[in-house]
Amino acid sequence: MLHLSDKRLFCAIAPLLLLSCHSNKEKGGKDNAPQGYAVLTLQPRPATTYRDFPATVQGQQVVEIRPMVDGYLEEIHVPEGATVTKGQLLFKISNPQYEQAAITARAAIKIAEADVNAAKMDVEKVRPLVQKDIVSKYELQSAQYTLQSKEAALAQAQATLANAQTNIGYTFIRSPQSGVIGLIPYKIGALVNSTTTNPLTTLSNTGNVFAYFSLNEKQLLGLSAHIPGNTIDEKLQRLPPVELLLADGSPYGEKGRLESASGLITTTTGTATFKATFPNPQGLIRSGASATVRIPRQDDTALLIPQSATYELQNKVFVYKLTTEGKVLSTAVESAPTGDGQFLIVRSGLVRGDRIVLNGFNLKDGTAVKPLPVNTDSLYQVHDTASQ
């Protein structure tokens, strides 16, 4: 039982208790109200994804420069890595025997010419005697046969000189085409011949370059499944131009076309080889370089979600999906990144009309949120600009 003093104290603090309870109720009500979050409703949009394949670059034409004759390397007229034109002198090989053979052949020609002239004189001398029946016609035939033999000897001497001059010409090695000189493993004074293991150098015509890469059977089927056409060649013709990423990751300025380099899948590797042809007017790309071929894939009904609206957990990508009750539900999605790196194209996990929270961080499943409208035009502006 309360005493009078206690009753008075209770009456004094009761209004404060009631006011405190009422204040806590109001505060609790405000804390439990759903907070506003930007929510995106997924709708199909055109998008482009890319698949990258490591490649090896080769010049349009790579020629091994080898000597046609034996000799010592006397002169080197170009440095390694130089750009040369067709017909430009590259090397000079020294072999005195070819010069000596030419001298000998010229002397043989003079002797043969003298023999031919003497034989002609014999024919001219015998012919009138035969006409006057002074000597037998067999004398004339014998003189004519001698003349033919001397003319044949002259032709042989001339052929010997031509062969010697050809060998001398082979000592001057000229560029068979325009291109870029590779490594030169030999130095002046080295003995070289046509059977030497290493060529004098290699010459690459890099007006166009070929980027070779391989696709396994699964990748090949996946690539061709989304391209119209009945054959591989028809599909490749309808494929949009491909890109080339240089060794430092920077994109090459010229677009290329994809071609089939082999029509079969190699049984040892289980892959098919393809090549992409790129123009190289400035010679920026050298033969033997490494690069990456980037193949585009156009999707007209893609579901795009911003990278910033996702999070990763145990190597899986999740988004905060909004249920029909307006509550958050963590949902795993399978996706592929777009070329600009700002968005993901959803392959599975979400469908058209689903809503996802864009700016939710560390939300718990079941949390009620207040959807806020999003300007989709400004949201996708970055992607649309990069796709142009």
Buried (B, 14 or more C-beta within 10 A) or exposed (E): EEEEEEEEEEEEEEEEEEEEEEEEEEEEEEEEEEEEBBBBBBEEBEBBBBBEBEBBBBBBBBBEBBBEBBBBBEBBBBEEEBEBEEEBEBBBBBBEEBBEBBEBBBEBBEEBBEBBEEBBEBBEEBBEBBEEEEBEEEBBEBBBEBBEEBBEBBEBBBEBBEBBBEBBEBBEBBBBBBBBBBEBEBEEEEEBEEEBEEBBBBBBBBBBBBBBBBBEEEBBEEBBEEBEEEEBEEBBEEBBEBBBBBEEEEEBEBBBBBEBEEEEBEEEEEBBBBBBBBBBEEBEBBBEBEBBBBBBBBBEEBBBBBBEBBBEEEEEBBBBBBBEEBBBBEBBBEBBEBBBEBBBBBEEBBEEEBBBBBBBEEBEEEBBBEBEEBEBEEBBEBBEEBBE
